[in-house]
Amino acid sequence: MTGEISNLSRPASGHLYLTLKDSEAQLKAVIWRSTAARLKFQLNDGLDVVVHGKLTIYAKQGSYQLVIDRVEPKGVGALELAFRQLKEKLQRLGWFAEERKKALPRFPRRIGLVTSATGAAIRDMLRIIPRRWPAADILLCPVPVQGDSAAPQIADAIRLLNQAQAVDVMIVGRGGGSLEDLWAFNEEVVAAAIFQSQIPVISAVGHEVDFTIADFVADRRAATPSEAAEIVVPDQGEIRSLVSTRLRHLTVRVHERLGAARKQLAQLAQRRVLRQPLSYIRELEQRLDQLGDRARRAIRVRLDRSRARMDRDGGQLGSLSPLNVLGRGYSLTRKAASPKLLRSAVDVSVGEQIVTRLCHGELTSRVESVSKEASKDGQVP
């Protein structure tokens, strides 16, 4: 029968209780825990479903109840709906964001393969990787890639490689198949292990047209396992060619630099300072002697000028010295008790002792009289 889910409840028991309704009627239904655990998609109110089950009577309420043992979404397969629901959920959580994806190592030393130990996928990868890059070691973690137990074992292998830090990068995948065959790589447990991995993960599931949840979460998606083997390692032929090209360019540059250095060295060798180093020193010594002579002459001239100026200034000072006047019959008089020269008779009193400085010697005398006026010819009367 078909109907729309409403009044869905999920008690702690794990059973699901709901009501199926259409435009004309409604019927209560239950999905026991064992059946609910096998559902690939999430039930929610408003979802149209096709169900199969057994009609029973719920004695406690005296009403009919449908015990559902199989349920499918109407108009779309159960796996397709589960894929859409999980994709939308993880998209909201940011698990597909480009900024969280890790870069792949350029030259991996150890590569982990999480896949089946048998099948075309492992054979292709074991053939391509050693051919492209023999230096890489390969560590196989064999796991089932389909069936109910596949998803948990794939997730465990991813976590084990991370715990052991045994590889630089890992490829998680399998060959092609139906949606049911690839379903292990659409399980949330595998997506969580890839999201939490500290080691870069390449997802390689199915063929080019197949997309799984693992592809969106992984750091890099490969359309096929063979493409993953080509992505994970560089091609030794290309690297050898690149190294050879770079070596040629480096050799040319080294020769160019050496040629320029030789030319510069030859030019330096032609310089006089290198060809006749002592001659340059002798020139410097001669120049130093010349500068010394010029300095000595300049010093003598400056000294002569200074002496002449001192003599001139000394003569001028001597002509102005009051001591020179004494030689012409003049004298200097001061009180005996003071160094100040007398300029007027009114500056002394009768009886004071005075000292007179002559050209030769001094006289000490006492004032007998004082005349405050001088004669017209400058003589004291």
Backbone hydrogen bonds in HBPLUS format (Angstrom, degrees):
<---DONOR---> <-ACCEPTOR-->    atom                        ^
c    i                          cat <-CA-CA->   ^        H-A-AA   ^      H-
h    n   atom  resd res      DA  || num        DHA   H-A  angle D-A-AA Bond
n    s   type  num  typ     dist DA aas  dist angle  dist       angle   num
A0051-VAL N   A0001-MET O   2.84 MM  50  5.57 161.7  1.87 169.6 172.5     1
A0003-GLY N   A0049-VAL O   3.13 MM  46  5.78 147.9  2.24 155.7 162.7     2
A0049-VAL N   A0003-GLY O   2.93 MM  46  5.78 166.1  1.95 170.8 172.0     3
A0004-GLU N   A0021-LYS O   2.85 MM  17  5.28 168.3  1.87 148.1 151.6     4
A0021-LYS N   A0004-GLU O   3.09 MM  17  5.28 149.6  2.19 132.7 142.0     5
A0005-ILE N   A0047-LEU O   2.99 MM  42  5.50 164.6  2.02 142.7 146.5     6
A0046-GLY N   A0005-ILE O   2.74 MM  41  5.35 172.9  1.75 153.7 151.9     7
A0006-SER N   A0019-THR O   2.93 MM  13  5.19 137.4  2.12 146.6 157.8     8
A0019-THR N   A0006-SER O   2.88 MM  13  5.19 149.0  1.97 158.1 159.4     9
A0009-SER N   A0017-TYR O   2.82 MM   8  5.30 150.7  1.90 156.8 162.8    10
A0017-TYR N   A0009-SER O   3.15 MM   8  5.30 167.8  2.16 147.9 151.7    11
A0014-GLY N   A0011-PRO O   3.15 MM   3  6.01 167.4  2.16 124.2 127.2    12
A0016-LEU N   A0031-ILE O   2.91 MM  15  5.01 163.9  1.94 146.7 151.9    13
A0031-ILE N   A0016-LEU O   2.81 MM  15  5.01 156.8  1.86 147.6 153.5    14
A0018-LEU N   A0029-ALA O   3.07 MM  11  5.39 170.4  2.08 148.4 148.3    15
A0029-ALA N   A0018-LEU O   2.85 MM  11  5.39 159.0  1.89 159.3 153.6    16
A0020-LEU N   A0027-LEU O   2.77 MM   7  5.17 168.4  1.79 159.0 155.5    17
A0027-LEU N   A0020-LEU O   2.68 MM   7  5.17 151.3  1.76 150.4 160.6    18
A0022-ASP N   A0025-ALA O   2.90 MM   3  5.65 157.8  1.94 168.1 171.1    19
A0066-LEU N   A0028-LYS O   2.95 MM  38  6.36 163.5  1.98 142.2 146.5    20
A0030-VAL N   A0066-LEU O   2.88 MM  36  6.31 152.2  1.96 160.1 162.1    21
A0068-ILE N   A0030-VAL O   2.93 MM  38  6.13 157.0  1.98 159.9 166.8    22
A0035-THR N   A0032-TRP O   3.00 MM   3  5.51 125.2  2.31 111.2 124.5    23
A0036-ALA N   A0032-TRP O   2.92 MM   4  6.19 163.0  1.94 156.9 162.6    24
A0037-ALA N   A0033-ARG O   2.96 MM   4  6.07 149.7  2.05 153.1 159.2    25
A0038-ARG N   A0035-THR O   3.10 MM   3  5.49 146.8  2.21 107.3 116.7    26
A0039-LEU N   A0036-ALA O   3.18 MM   3  5.39 162.7  2.22 107.9 113.3    27
A0047-LEU N   A0044-ASN O   3.21 MM   3  5.91 154.5  2.28 143.3 143.3    28
A0074-LYS N   A0048-ASP O   2.84 MM  26  5.38 178.2  1.84 131.2 131.4    29
A0050-VAL N   A0072-GLU O   2.66 MM  22  5.15 164.9  1.68 161.4 166.8    30
A0072-GLU N   A0050-VAL O   2.84 MM  22  5.15 155.7  1.90 148.7 157.0    31
A0052-HIS N   A0070-ARG O   2.83 MM  18  5.14 147.9  1.93 155.9 155.1    32
A0069-ASP N   A0052-HIS O   2.89 MM  17  6.04 161.4  1.93 149.4 155.3    33
A0070-ARG N   A0052-HIS O   3.23 MM  18  5.14 142.2  2.38 151.4 146.1    34
A0054-LYS N   A0067-VAL O   2.93 MM  13  5.22 153.5  2.00 140.8 143.6    35
A0067-VAL N   A0054-LYS O   2.86 MM  13  5.22 174.7  1.86 152.4 150.5    36
A0056-THR N   A0065-GLN O   2.74 MM   9  5.23 173.8  1.74 161.0 162.7    37
A0065-GLN N   A0056-THR O   2.70 MM   9  5.23 154.4  1.76 154.4 153.2    38
A0058-TYR N   A0063-SER O   2.64 MM   5  5.34 165.4  1.66 179.3 174.0    39
A0061-GLN N   A0058-TYR O   3.15 MM   3  5.87 134.7  2.37 117.1 126.6    40
A0062-GLY N   A0058-TYR O   2.73 MM   4  5.61 124.1  2.04 144.9 160.4    41
A0063-SER N   A0058-TYR O   3.28 MM   5  5.34 152.9  2.36 132.1 134.7    42
A0081-LEU N   A0077-GLY O   3.01 MM   4  6.25 158.5  2.06 150.5 156.0    43
A0082-ALA N   A0078-ALA O   2.92 MM   4  6.13 159.0  1.96 146.6 152.9    44
A0083-PHE N   A0079-LEU O   2.85 MM   4  6.02 154.2  1.92 146.2 153.1    45
A0084-ARG N   A0080-GLU O   3.07 MM   4  6.33 159.4  2.12 145.0 149.7    46
A0085-GLN N   A0081-LEU O   2.89 MM   4  6.12 164.1  1.91 154.4 158.9    47
A0086-LEU N   A0082-ALA O   2.97 MM   4  6.11 168.5  1.98 152.1 154.8    48
A0087-LYS N   A0083-PHE O   2.94 MM   4  6.02 159.1  1.99 147.9 154.5    49
A0088-GLU N   A0084-ARG O   2.97 MM   4  6.12 163.6  1.99 151.5 155.2    50
A0089-LYS N   A0085-GLN O   3.04 MM   4  6.22 156.5  2.10 144.7 151.5    51
A0090-LEU N   A0086-LEU O   2.92 MM   4  6.11 172.8  1.92 157.4 158.4    52
A0091-GLN N   A0087-LYS O   2.91 MM   4  5.95 146.6  2.02 143.0 152.9    53
A0092-ARG N   A0088-GLU O   3.11 MM   4  6.30 155.9  2.17 144.2 149.3    54
A0093-LEU N   A0089-LYS O   3.14 MM   4  6.48 143.8  2.28 140.9 151.2    55
A0095-TRP N   A0090-LEU O   3.11 MM   5  5.56 156.9  2.17 162.0 159.0    56
A0094-GLY N   A0091-GLN O   3.13 MM   3  5.23 152.8  2.21 101.3 109.7    57
A0097-ALA N   A0094-GLY O   3.35 MM   3  5.39 166.4  2.37 106.0 109.9    58
A0100-ARG N   A0097-ALA O   3.38 MM   3  5.86 155.9  2.45 108.3 114.5    59
A0101-LYS N   A0098-GLU O   3.13 MM   3  5.44 158.6  2.18 110.8 117.4    60
A0137-ASP N   A0109-ARG O   2.73 MM  28  6.06 170.3  1.73 153.6 152.6    61
A0168-ASP N   A0110-ARG O   2.92 MM  58  5.57 170.7  1.93 139.8 142.1    62
A0111-ILE N   A0137-ASP O   2.79 MM  26  6.19 155.0  1.85 156.6 164.5    63
A0139-LEU N   A0111-ILE O   2.78 MM  28  6.03 166.9  1.80 159.9 161.7    64
A0112-GLY N   A0169-VAL O   2.92 MM  57  6.29 167.3  1.94 151.5 155.4    65
A0171-ILE N   A0112-GLY O   2.77 MM  59  6.22 156.2  1.83 161.6 166.2    66
A0113-LEU N   A0139-LEU O   2.84 MM  26  6.18 156.1  1.90 154.8 157.1    67
A0141-CYS N   A0113-LEU O   2.81 MM  28  5.93 179.1  1.81 160.1 159.9    68
A0114-VAL N   A0171-ILE O   2.84 MM  57  6.12 172.9  1.84 166.1 168.7    69
A0173-GLY N   A0114-VAL O   3.23 MM  59  6.64 161.7  2.26 160.3 162.8    70
A0143-VAL N   A0115-THR O   2.97 MM  28  5.50 148.8  2.07 123.6 131.2    71
A0124-ASP N   A0120-ALA O   2.89 MM   4  6.03 161.5  1.92 154.5 158.9    72
A0125-MET N   A0121-ALA O   3.09 MM   4  6.34 165.1  2.11 152.7 156.4    73
A0126-LEU N   A0122-ILE O   2.93 MM   4  6.01 161.7  1.96 148.9 154.1    74
A0127-ARG N   A0123-ARG O   3.07 MM   4  6.14 127.2  2.36 137.3 150.0    75
A0127-ARG N   A0124-ASP O   3.23 MM   3  5.16 137.2  2.42  93.5 105.5    76
A0128-ILE N   A0124-ASP O   2.93 MM   4  6.10 158.5  1.98 152.0 157.6    77
A0129-ILE N   A0125-MET O   3.04 MM   4  5.86 166.3  2.06 148.7 152.5    78
A0132-ARG N   A0128-ILE O   2.95 MM   4  6.15 156.6  2.01 158.0 164.1    79
A0133-TRP N   A0129-ILE O   2.83 MM   4  5.88 167.6  1.84 162.4 166.3    80
A0236-GLN N   A0132-ARG O   2.69 MM 104  5.46 143.4  1.82 141.9 153.1    81
A0136-ALA N   A0133-TRP O   3.23 MM   3  6.11 173.1  2.23 127.1 129.1    82
A0150-ALA N   A0147-GLY O   3.22 MM   3  5.43 159.8  2.26 108.5 114.7    83
A0154-ILE N   A0150-ALA O   2.89 MM   4  6.11 154.1  1.96 159.2 167.5    84
A0155-ALA N   A0151-ALA O   3.02 MM   4  6.22 166.5  2.03 158.1 161.3    85
A0156-ASP N   A0152-PRO O   2.91 MM   4  6.11 154.8  1.97 143.8 151.1    86
A0157-ALA N   A0153-GLN O   2.99 MM   4  6.17 154.5  2.06 143.0 149.1    87
A0158-ILE N   A0154-ILE O   3.11 MM   4  6.42 156.7  2.17 150.2 155.9    88
A0159-ARG N   A0155-ALA O   3.05 MM   4  6.31 163.1  2.08 151.7 156.1    89
A0160-LEU N   A0156-ASP O   2.83 MM   4  6.01 150.5  1.92 146.5 155.5    90
A0161-LEU N   A0157-ALA O   3.08 MM   4  6.31 161.4  2.12 150.3 153.2    91
A0162-ASN N   A0158-ILE O   3.22 MM   4  6.48 148.9  2.32 141.8 150.2    92
A0163-GLN N   A0159-ARG O   2.90 MM   4  6.17 157.1  1.96 150.7 156.9    93
A0164-ALA N   A0160-LEU O   2.98 MM   4  6.17 159.6  2.02 152.3 157.4    94
A0165-GLN N   A0161-LEU O   2.95 MM   4  5.78 122.9  2.28 130.2 144.0    95
A0170-MET N   A0200-PRO O   3.09 MM  30  6.50 156.1  2.15 158.1 165.6    96
A0202-ILE N   A0170-MET O   2.88 MM  32  6.24 159.1  1.92 158.8 165.8    97
A0172-VAL N   A0202-ILE O   2.86 MM  30  6.18 165.8  1.88 166.4 170.5    98
A0204-ALA N   A0172-VAL O   2.92 MM  32  6.05 164.0  1.94 145.9 147.9    99
A0174-ARG N   A0204-ALA O   2.98 MM  30  6.50 133.0  2.21 137.7 148.0   100
A0206-GLY N   A0174-ARG O   2.97 MM  32  6.01 147.2  2.08 128.3 138.6   101
A0181-ASP N   A0178-SER O   3.01 MM   3  5.00 114.7  2.45  93.8 109.7   102
A0182-LEU N   A0178-SER O   3.00 MM   4  6.31 150.0  2.10 152.3 160.3   103
A0183-TRP N   A0180-GLU O   3.27 MM   3  5.06 159.2  2.32  99.0 104.8   104
A0185-PHE N   A0182-LEU O   3.07 MM   3  5.99 152.2  2.15 128.8 134.1   105
A0186-ASN N   A0183-TRP O   2.78 MM   3  5.08 163.3  1.81 118.4 122.5   106
A0187-GLU N   A0184-ALA O   3.42 MM   3  5.48 164.7  2.44 103.7 105.8   107
A0214-ALA N   A0185-PHE O   3.13 MM  29  5.57 143.9  2.26 162.3 172.4   108
A0191-ALA N   A0187-GLU O   3.19 MM   4  6.55 162.9  2.22 149.4 154.5   109
A0192-ALA N   A0188-GLU O   2.82 MM   4  6.00 156.9  1.87 152.1 157.6   110
A0193-ALA N   A0189-VAL O   3.17 MM   4  6.34 154.4  2.24 137.0 143.3   111
A0194-ILE N   A0190-VAL O   3.03 MM   4  6.31 158.5  2.07 153.0 158.4   112
A0195-PHE N   A0191-ALA O   2.91 MM   4  6.08 160.6  1.95 148.8 154.8   113
A0196-GLN N   A0192-ALA O   2.95 MM   4  6.08 153.5  2.02 148.8 155.1   114
A0197-SER N   A0194-ILE O   3.21 MM   3  5.14 150.1  2.31  98.5 107.5   115
A0219-ASP N   A0201-VAL O   3.05 MM  18  5.42 127.3  2.34 136.3 151.2   116
A0220-ARG N   A0201-VAL O   3.26 MM  19  6.63 135.5  2.47 155.4 157.7   117
A0203-SER N   A0220-ARG O   2.89 MM  17  6.34 158.0  1.94 163.6 167.9   118
A0222-ALA N   A0203-SER O   2.79 MM  19  5.99 165.7  1.81 172.8 168.9   119
A0210-ASP N   A0207-HIS O   3.03 MM   3  5.37 150.8  2.12 110.0 119.0   120
A0215-ASP N   A0212-THR O   3.04 MM   3  5.28 129.8  2.30 100.8 113.4   121
A0216-PHE N   A0213-ILE O   3.08 MM   3  5.34 121.8  2.44 102.2 115.8   122
A0217-VAL N   A0213-ILE O   3.15 MM   4  6.47 151.9  2.23 153.1 161.1   123
A0218-ALA N   A0214-ALA O   2.95 MM   4  5.86 155.9  2.01 149.5 155.3   124
A0228-ALA N   A0224-THR O   3.04 MM   4  6.37 152.3  2.12 147.8 156.0   125
A0229-ALA N   A0225-PRO O   3.01 MM   4  6.31 149.9  2.10 146.4 153.5   126
A0230-GLU N   A0226-SER O   3.20 MM   4  6.54 140.0  2.37 139.0 149.3   127
A0230-GLU N   A0227-GLU O   3.09 MM   3  5.04 124.8  2.41  93.6 108.0   128
A0231-ILE N   A0227-GLU O   2.87 MM   4  6.15 142.4  2.01 146.3 157.6   129
A0232-VAL N   A0228-ALA O   2.94 MM   4  6.02 161.0  1.98 155.0 158.3   130
A0238-GLU N   A0235-ASP O   3.04 MM   3  5.35 116.3  2.46 103.7 118.3   131
A0239-ILE N   A0235-ASP O   2.96 MM   4  6.31 161.0  2.00 156.7 162.8   132
A0240-ARG N   A0236-GLN O   2.81 MM   4  5.96 159.8  1.85 147.0 152.6   133
A0241-SER N   A0237-GLY O   2.95 MM   4  6.14 158.5  2.00 144.4 150.6   134
A0242-LEU N   A0238-GLU O   2.81 MM   4  6.02 156.4  1.87 147.1 154.2   135
A0243-VAL N   A0239-ILE O   2.78 MM   4  5.99 161.5  1.81 152.4 157.4   136
A0244-SER N   A0240-ARG O   2.87 MM   4  6.05 159.2  1.91 147.9 153.8   137
A0245-THR N   A0241-SER O   2.91 MM   4  6.12 159.7  1.95 147.7 153.3   138
A0246-ARG N   A0242-LEU O   2.87 MM   4  6.10 166.5  1.89 152.0 156.1   139
A0247-LEU N   A0243-VAL O   2.77 MM   4  5.93 151.7  1.85 146.1 154.8   140
A0248-ARG N   A0244-SER O   2.90 MM   4  6.16 154.6  1.96 148.0 154.1   141
A0249-HIS N   A0245-THR O   2.97 MM   4  6.28 166.3  1.99 153.9 157.4   142
A0250-LEU N   A0246-ARG O   2.79 MM   4  5.98 156.3  1.85 146.8 154.3   143
A0251-THR N   A0247-LEU O   2.80 MM   4  5.99 154.4  1.86 146.4 153.4   144
A0252-VAL N   A0248-ARG O   2.94 MM   4  6.22 161.1  1.98 153.2 157.7   145
A0253-ARG N   A0249-HIS O   2.96 MM   4  6.20 163.2  1.99 149.5 154.3   146
A0254-VAL N   A0250-LEU O   2.85 MM   4  6.07 155.4  1.91 148.6 155.6   147
A0255-HIS N   A0251-THR O   2.95 MM   4  6.18 162.3  1.98 151.0 155.3   148
A0256-GLU N   A0252-VAL O   2.90 MM   4  6.13 156.3  1.95 149.2 156.4   149
A0257-ARG N   A0253-ARG O   2.87 MM   4  6.10 160.6  1.91 149.2 154.2   150
A0258-LEU N   A0254-VAL O   2.81 MM   4  6.03 157.1  1.86 149.4 156.4   151
A0259-GLY N   A0255-HIS O   2.83 MM   4  6.00 159.0  1.87 148.1 153.8   152
A0260-ALA N   A0256-GLU O   2.95 MM   4  6.18 161.3  1.98 149.5 154.5   153
A0261-ALA N   A0257-ARG O   2.87 MM   4  6.06 153.6  1.94 144.4 152.3   154
A0262-ARG N   A0258-LEU O   2.83 MM   4  6.10 157.5  1.88 150.9 156.6   155
A0263-LYS N   A0259-GLY O   2.97 MM   4  6.19 160.4  2.01 148.6 153.9   156
A0264-GLN N   A0260-ALA O   2.93 MM   4  6.14 159.9  1.98 147.2 152.9   157
A0265-LEU N   A0261-ALA O   2.83 MM   4  6.03 153.0  1.90 146.1 154.2   158
A0266-ALA N   A0262-ARG O   2.86 MM   4  6.11 154.0  1.92 148.4 155.3   159
A0267-GLN N   A0263-LYS O   3.01 MM   4  6.28 155.0  2.07 147.5 154.0   160
A0268-LEU N   A0264-GLN O   2.94 MM   4  6.20 154.0  2.01 145.5 152.9   161
A0269-ALA N   A0265-LEU O   2.87 MM   4  6.08 149.5  1.96 144.9 153.7   162
A0270-GLN N   A0267-GLN O   3.27 MM   3  5.36 140.3  2.44  97.4 107.7   163
A0271-ARG N   A0268-LEU O   3.11 MM   3  5.44 158.1  2.16 109.2 116.1   164
A0274-LEU N   A0271-ARG O   3.09 MM   3  5.63 143.4  2.23 110.0 119.6   165
A0275-ARG N   A0271-ARG O   3.00 MM   4  6.31 155.9  2.06 149.6 157.5   166
A0276-GLN N   A0272-ARG O   2.71 MM   4  5.54 172.9  1.72 155.1 157.7   167
A0281-ILE N   A0277-PRO O   3.36 MM   4  6.67 151.4  2.45 137.6 145.3   168
A0282-ARG N   A0278-LEU O   2.78 MM   4  6.09 155.8  1.84 152.0 158.7   169
A0283-GLU N   A0279-SER O   2.96 MM   4  6.20 157.2  2.01 146.5 152.3   170
A0284-LEU N   A0280-TYR O   3.01 MM   4  6.30 156.1  2.07 144.1 150.6   171
A0285-GLU N   A0281-ILE O   2.83 MM   4  6.17 152.3  1.91 148.7 157.0   172
A0286-GLN N   A0282-ARG O   2.82 MM   4  6.09 163.2  1.85 155.2 159.1   173
A0287-ARG N   A0283-GLU O   2.86 MM   4  6.05 161.5  1.90 149.9 155.5   174
A0288-LEU N   A0284-LEU O   2.86 MM   4  6.04 148.5  1.95 140.9 150.2   175
A0289-ASP N   A0285-GLU O   2.89 MM   4  6.26 150.5  1.98 148.7 156.5   176
A0290-GLN N   A0286-GLN O   2.95 MM   4  6.25 161.8  1.98 152.8 157.4   177
A0291-LEU N   A0287-ARG O   2.89 MM   4  6.12 159.8  1.93 148.7 154.4   178
A0292-GLY N   A0288-LEU O   2.86 MM   4  6.10 146.7  1.97 141.2 151.0   179
A0293-ASP N   A0289-ASP O   2.87 MM   4  6.21 157.7  1.92 153.7 158.8   180
A0294-ARG N   A0290-GLN O   2.93 MM   4  6.17 166.8  1.95 153.1 156.9   181
A0295-ALA N   A0291-LEU O   2.89 MM   4  6.05 150.5  1.97 141.5 150.1   182
A0296-ARG N   A0292-GLY O   2.88 MM   4  6.18 156.4  1.93 149.8 155.9   183
A0297-ARG N   A0293-ASP O   2.90 MM   4  6.16 168.7  1.92 159.1 161.5   184
A0298-ALA N   A0294-ARG O   2.91 MM   4  6.01 158.5  1.95 144.3 151.0   185
A0299-ILE N   A0295-ALA O   2.90 MM   4  6.10 147.8  2.00 142.2 151.3   186
A0300-ARG N   A0296-ARG O   2.92 MM   4  6.22 156.9  1.97 151.4 157.1   187
A0301-VAL N   A0297-ARG O   2.91 MM   4  6.16 166.5  1.93 155.0 158.5   188
A0302-ARG N   A0298-ALA O   2.94 MM   4  6.10 159.0  1.98 142.9 149.2   189
A0303-LEU N   A0299-ILE O   2.83 MM   4  6.07 151.7  1.91 145.7 154.1   190
A0304-ASP N   A0300-ARG O   2.80 MM   4  6.06 164.9  1.83 156.0 159.7   191
A0305-ARG N   A0301-VAL O   2.92 MM   4  6.08 164.8  1.94 151.4 155.8   192
A0306-SER N   A0302-ARG O   2.92 MM   4  6.06 151.8  2.00 140.2 148.6   193
A0307-ARG N   A0303-LEU O   2.81 MM   4  6.09 155.8  1.87 153.3 159.6   194
A0308-ALA N   A0304-ASP O   2.92 MM   4  6.15 167.7  1.94 153.9 157.2   195
A0309-ARG N   A0305-ARG O   2.92 MM   4  6.09 160.6  1.96 146.6 152.4   196
A0310-MET N   A0306-SER O   2.87 MM   4  6.06 152.5  1.95 143.3 151.3   197
A0311-ASP N   A0307-ARG O   2.79 MM   4  6.10 158.2  1.84 154.5 160.3   198
A0312-ARG N   A0308-ALA O   2.88 MM   4  6.09 163.7  1.90 151.4 156.1   199
A0313-ASP N   A0309-ARG O   2.83 MM   4  5.99 166.6  1.85 149.6 153.9   200
A0314-GLY N   A0310-MET O   2.72 MM   4  5.83 151.7  1.79 144.5 153.3   201
A0315-GLY N   A0311-ASP O   2.87 MM   4  6.09 154.9  1.93 149.2 155.0   202
A0316-GLN N   A0312-ARG O   3.01 MM   4  6.30 161.5  2.04 150.2 155.2   203
A0317-LEU N   A0313-ASP O   2.90 MM   4  6.11 158.0  1.95 146.3 152.8   204
A0318-GLY N   A0314-GLY O   2.76 MM   4  5.98 152.9  1.83 145.2 153.4   205
A0319-SER N   A0315-GLY O   2.87 MM   4  6.13 155.4  1.93 150.9 156.7   206
A0320-LEU N   A0316-GLN O   3.21 MM   4  6.40 138.4  2.40 139.0 149.4   207
A0320-LEU N   A0317-LEU O   3.19 MM   3  5.17 129.5  2.46  93.5 106.9   208
A0321-SER N   A0318-GLY O   3.11 MM   3  5.00 150.5  2.20  97.2 106.3   209
A0324-ASN N   A0321-SER O   3.17 MM   3  5.79 145.9  2.29 114.7 121.9   210
A0325-VAL N   A0322-PRO O   3.20 MM   3  5.38 133.7  2.42  98.8 110.5   211
A0326-LEU N   A0323-LEU O   3.17 MM   3  5.37 135.9  2.37  99.5 110.8   212
A0327-GLY N   A0324-ASN O   3.23 MM   3  5.63 142.3  2.38 103.8 113.0   213
A0328-ARG N   A0325-VAL O   2.97 MM   3  5.51 157.4  2.02 113.6 120.8   214
A0329-GLY N   A0326-LEU O   3.15 MM   3  5.47 157.7  2.20 119.6 118.0   215
A0332-LEU N   A0357-ARG O   2.92 MM  25  4.87 156.3  1.98 136.5 144.4   216
A0357-ARG N   A0332-LEU O   2.53 MM  25  4.87 170.5  1.54 157.4 159.8   217
A0342-LEU N   A0333-THR O   2.73 MM   9  5.71 168.9  1.75 158.1 157.0   218
A0334-ARG N   A0355-VAL O   2.96 MM  21  5.45 153.7  2.03 149.7 158.3   219
A0355-VAL N   A0334-ARG O   2.78 MM  21  5.45 168.4  1.79 167.5 171.3   220
A0338-SER N   A0335-LYS O   3.15 MM   3  5.19 166.7  2.17 106.2 110.2   221
A0336-ALA N   A0353-GLN O   3.04 MM  17  5.65 166.7  2.05 140.2 135.8   222
A0347-ASP N   A0344-SER O   3.08 MM   3  5.64 164.3  2.11 113.7 118.3   223
A0348-VAL N   A0345-ALA O   3.30 MM   3  5.95 171.6  2.31 117.1 118.8   224
A0352-GLU N   A0349-SER O   3.12 MM   3  5.75 165.9  2.14 134.6 136.5   225
A0351-GLY N   A0367-VAL O   2.75 MM  16  4.94 151.0  1.83 128.2 138.3   226
A0367-VAL N   A0352-GLU O   3.00 MM  15  5.61 161.0  2.04 152.7 157.7   227
A0354-ILE N   A0365-SER O   2.78 MM  11  5.48 164.6  1.80 157.3 162.7   228
A0365-SER N   A0354-ILE O   2.95 MM  11  5.48 162.2  1.99 153.3 159.2   229
A0356-THR N   A0363-LEU O   2.67 MM   7  4.98 166.6  1.69 153.5 158.5   230
A0363-LEU N   A0356-THR O   2.79 MM   7  4.98 152.3  1.86 141.5 151.1   231
A0358-LEU N   A0361-GLY O   2.86 MM   3  5.53 167.1  1.87 160.7 163.8   232
A0375-SER N   A0379-GLN O   2.72 MM   4  5.18 156.4  1.77 151.2 157.2   233
A0378-GLY N   A0375-SER O   2.98 MM   3  5.27 158.6  2.03 114.0 117.1   234
